[in-house]
Amino acid sequence: MHLGSSMCKSWSILVAGRLVKCIACLLYLAGRKASPLLLKMAGRIASSLLLLKRIVERVASLLLLLKRIAGRVASLLLKRIAGRVASLLLLLKRIAGRIASLMLLLKRIAGRVASLLLLLKRIAERIASLLLLLKRIAGRIASLLLLLLKRIAGRVASLLLLLKRIAGRVASLLLLKRIAGRVASLLKRIASLLLLKRIVGGIASLLLKRIAGGKASLLLKRIAGSNTTLLLKRIAWRKASLLQKRIEGRIASLLILNMIAGR
C-alpha cells in the first residue's frame, strides 16, 4: 500500500509538471497572439487542471486513508502474527525445556548404565579370576589325586604281591601239612609193621619153645628167630623204601608247583 501511494504521488507530480509546462507555453503563445480561442482553451485547461488538482488531492487523501487503514490492519495482523509467533515461541521454549529435561534424564540414565556396565565388567573380571583360581585349584587337586591314586595303586600292588607271596607260603605250608600228614600216616604204618614183627616174632618163639624142649628148643628158637627177623626186616625195608620214594616224589612235585605259583 505504501508503495502504491508513493507511485501515485510521483505520477501526479509528473502530470502536473507537464500540464504547467503546457499552460506556460499556451500563455506565451497567447501573449503574442491573443486570440479568444486560445484564451478559451487556456481557461478550459486551467479548469481541467483545477479539477485534476482536486482529483489528485482526493486521491491523495484516499491514499492517506488507505495508508492509515493499511497501517491499522497491518498492526492488527502483526499483533496477531506476533501473538501466534509468541505462542509458538513459548511452545518451542516448553518443547526445548522438555527436550533439555529429557536430555538430562538420558544423560543420567547413560551415566547409570555406564556405571552398571563398569560394575558388570568388574564382576566379570572377578568371576574370570575366580574361575582361573578354581581351574588352578582343580588342577592341583587332580594332580594330588593322581599322585595319591598312584601311591595307593602302588601300595595295593605291593599288598597284592605280599598276599600272593603269603598265599604261596600258605599253599606251601598246606602242602607241607599234607606231606606231614602223609609222613605221619607212613610212620604209623611203619610202627604197625614193627609191632606186627614183634608180635610174629613172639608167637614164633613161643611155638618153637613148646615144640622143642631143652637145648633143641633153644637152637630152633635162635634159628627161627633169626630167619623170621631177617624176613620181617626185609619186608619192612622194602615197604619203607617204597614209601620213601613215594614221599620224595610227592615232595618234588609239590615244590615244582610252589615255584610255578610263585612265578
C-alpha positions in Angstrom: 0.0 0.0 0.0 2.8 2.4 0.9 4.5 1.6 -2.4 1.2 2.3 -4.4 0.7 5.6 -2.7 4.2 6.7 -3.4 3.8 5.7 -7.1 0.5 7.7 -7.4 2.2 10.8 -5.9 5.1 10.7 -8.3 2.7 10.1 -11.2 0.5 13.1 -10.2 3.6 15.3 -9.8 4.8 14.4 -13.2 1.4 15.1 -14.8 1.1 18.4 -13.0 4.6 19.4 -14.1 3.8 18.6 -17.8 0.5 20.5 -17.6 2.2 23.5 -16.1 4.7 23.5 -18.9 1.8 23.2 -21.5 0.0 26.2 -19.8 3.1 28.3 -19.8 3.6 27.6 -23.5 0.0 28.4 -24.2 0.2 31.7 -22.2 3.4 32.6 -24.0 1.7 32.0 -27.3 -1.5 33.8 -26.1 0.6 36.8 -25.1 2.0 37.0 -28.6 -1.2 36.4 -30.4 -4.1 36.9 -28.0 -7.0 35.2 -29.7 -10.3 34.3 -28.0 -9.9 30.6 -29.0 -6.6 30.3 -27.2 -8.0 32.1 -24.2 -10.9 29.7 -24.1 -8.6 26.8 -24.4 -6.4 28.2 -21.6 -9.5 28.7 -19.4 -10.6 25.1 -20.1 -7.2 23.8 -19.4 -7.0 25.8 -16.2 -10.4 24.5 -15.1 -9.3 21.0 -16.0 -6.1 21.5 -14.1 -8.1 22.6 -11.1 -10.3 19.6 -11.5 -7.2 17.4 -11.7 -5.8 19.1 -8.7 -8.9 18.3 -6.7 -8.9 14.8 -8.0 -5.3 14.4 -7.1 -6.0 15.8 -3.6 -8.9 13.4 -3.2 -6.8 10.6 -4.4 -4.0 11.7 -2.1 -6.5 11.8 0.8 -7.9 8.4 -0.1 -4.4 7.1 -0.3 -3.6 8.5 3.1 -6.8 7.0 4.5 -5.9 3.7 2.8 -2.4 4.0 4.3 -3.8 4.5 7.8 -6.3 1.6 7.3 -3.4 -0.5 6.0 -1.3 0.5 8.9 -4.0 -0.4 11.4 -4.7 -3.7 9.6 -1.0 -4.4 9.4 -0.7 -3.6 13.1 -3.6 -5.9 13.9 -2.2 -8.6 11.6 1.2 -8.0 13.1 -0.2 -8.3 16.6 -2.0 -11.5 15.7 1.1 -12.8 14.0 3.2 -11.7 16.9 0.8 -13.4 19.3 0.9 -16.5 17.2 4.7 -16.3 16.9 5.0 -15.6 20.7 2.7 -18.6 21.4 4.8 -20.7 19.0 8.0 -19.4 20.7 6.6 -20.3 24.1 5.6 -23.7 22.8 9.1 -24.1 21.3 10.5 -22.9 24.6 8.5 -25.5 26.5 9.4 -28.2 24.0 13.1 -27.1 24.3 12.7 -27.3 28.1 11.2 -30.8 27.8 13.9 -31.9 25.4 16.5 -30.5 27.7 15.0 -32.3 30.7 14.8 -35.5 28.6 18.4 -35.0 27.6 19.4 -34.6 31.2 17.4 -37.7 32.1 19.0 -39.6 29.3 22.4 -38.3 30.4 21.7 -39.5 34.0 20.4 -42.9 32.6 23.5 -43.1 30.4 25.7 -42.4 33.5 23.8 -45.1 35.5 24.1 -47.5 32.6 27.8 -46.8 32.2 28.3 -47.3 36.0 26.3 -50.6 35.8 28.4 -51.7 32.8 31.6 -50.9 34.7 30.3 -52.8 37.7 29.4 -55.7 35.4 32.8 -55.6 33.9 34.4 -55.7 37.3 32.2 -58.6 38.3 33.0 -60.4 35.1 36.7 -59.8 35.8 36.3 -61.1 39.4 34.4 -64.1 38.1 37.1 -64.8 35.5 39.8 -64.6 38.1 37.8 -66.9 40.4 37.4 -69.3 37.6 41.1 -69.3 36.8 41.8 -69.8 40.5 39.3 -72.7 40.6 40.9 -74.1 37.5 44.3 -74.0 39.2 42.9 -75.5 42.4 41.2 -78.2 40.3 44.5 -78.9 38.5 46.4 -79.1 41.8 43.6 -81.4 43.3 43.7 -83.5 40.2 47.5 -83.8 40.3 47.3 -84.6 44.1 44.6 -87.2 43.5 46.6 -88.7 40.7 49.7 -88.9 42.9 47.6 -90.3 45.7 45.9 -92.9 43.4 49.3 -93.8 42.0 50.7 -94.3 45.6 47.5 -96.2 46.6 47.8 -98.3 43.4 51.5 -99.0 44.3 50.6 -99.9 47.8 47.7 -102.1 46.6 50.0 -103.8 44.1 52.6 -104.3 46.8 49.9 -105.7 49.1 48.7 -107.9 46.3 52.2 -109.2 45.8 52.6 -109.7 49.5 49.3 -111.5 49.6 50.4 -113.6 46.6 53.6 -114.4 48.5 51.6 -115.2 51.7 49.2 -117.3 49.6 52.2 -119.1 48.2 53.7 -119.6 51.6 50.3 -120.7 52.9 49.9 -123.1 50.0 53.4 -124.4 50.6 52.5 -124.7 54.3 49.3 -126.6 53.4 51.3 -128.8 51.1 53.8 -129.3 53.9 50.9 -130.1 56.2 49.6 -132.6 53.7 53.1 -134.1 53.4 53.5 -134.2 57.2 50.1 -136.0 57.4 51.3 -138.4 54.8 54.6 -138.9 56.6 52.7 -139.4 59.9 50.5 -142.0 58.3 53.6 -143.7 56.8 55.2 -143.6 60.2 52.1 -145.1 61.7 52.2 -147.8 59.1 55.9 -148.5 59.8 55.2 -148.6 63.6 52.3 -151.0 63.0 54.6 -153.2 60.8 57.2 -153.2 63.5 54.6 -154.1 66.1 53.5 -156.9 63.8 57.1 -158.0 63.5 57.4 -158.2 67.3 54.1 -160.0 67.7 55.0 -162.5 65.0 58.5 -163.0 66.5 57.0 -163.6 69.9 54.4 -166.0 68.7 57.0 -168.0 66.7 59.3 -168.1 69.6 56.6 -169.4 71.9 55.6 -172.0 69.3 59.2 -173.2 68.9 59.6 -173.3 72.7 56.6 -175.5 73.0 57.5 -177.8 70.1 61.2 -178.3 71.0 62.3 -178.7 74.5 65.6 -178.0 76.3 68.6 -177.1 74.1 67.0 -178.2 70.9 64.2 -175.7 71.6 66.8 -173.0 72.2 68.6 -173.8 69.0 65.4 -173.9 67.0 64.4 -170.7 68.7 67.6 -169.0 67.6 67.3 -170.3 64.0 63.6 -169.4 63.7 64.1 -166.0 65.4 67.0 -165.1 63.1 65.1 -166.2 60.0 61.9 -164.5 60.9 63.6 -161.3 62.0 65.5 -161.2 58.7 62.4 -161.9 56.7 60.4 -159.2 58.6 63.3 -156.8 58.3 63.5 -157.3 54.5 59.7 -156.8 54.1 59.8 -153.7 56.3 62.8 -152.2 54.5 61.1 -152.8 51.1 57.9 -151.1 52.2 59.8 -148.3 53.8 61.9 -147.7 50.7 58.8 -147.7 48.5 57.0 -145.2 50.9 60.2 -143.0 51.0 60.3 -143.0 47.2 56.6 -142.0 47.0 57.1 -139.3 49.6 60.1 -137.9 47.8 58.2 -137.9 44.5 55.3 -136.1 46.2 57.6 -133.5 47.8 59.4 -132.8 44.4 56.0 -132.3 42.6 54.8 -130.0 45.4 58.0 -128.0 45.2 57.7 -127.6 41.5 54.0 -126.5 41.8 55.0 -124.0 44.5 57.7 -122.5 42.3 55.2 -122.2 39.4 52.7 -120.5 41.6 55.3 -118.1 43.0 56.2 -117.0 39.4 
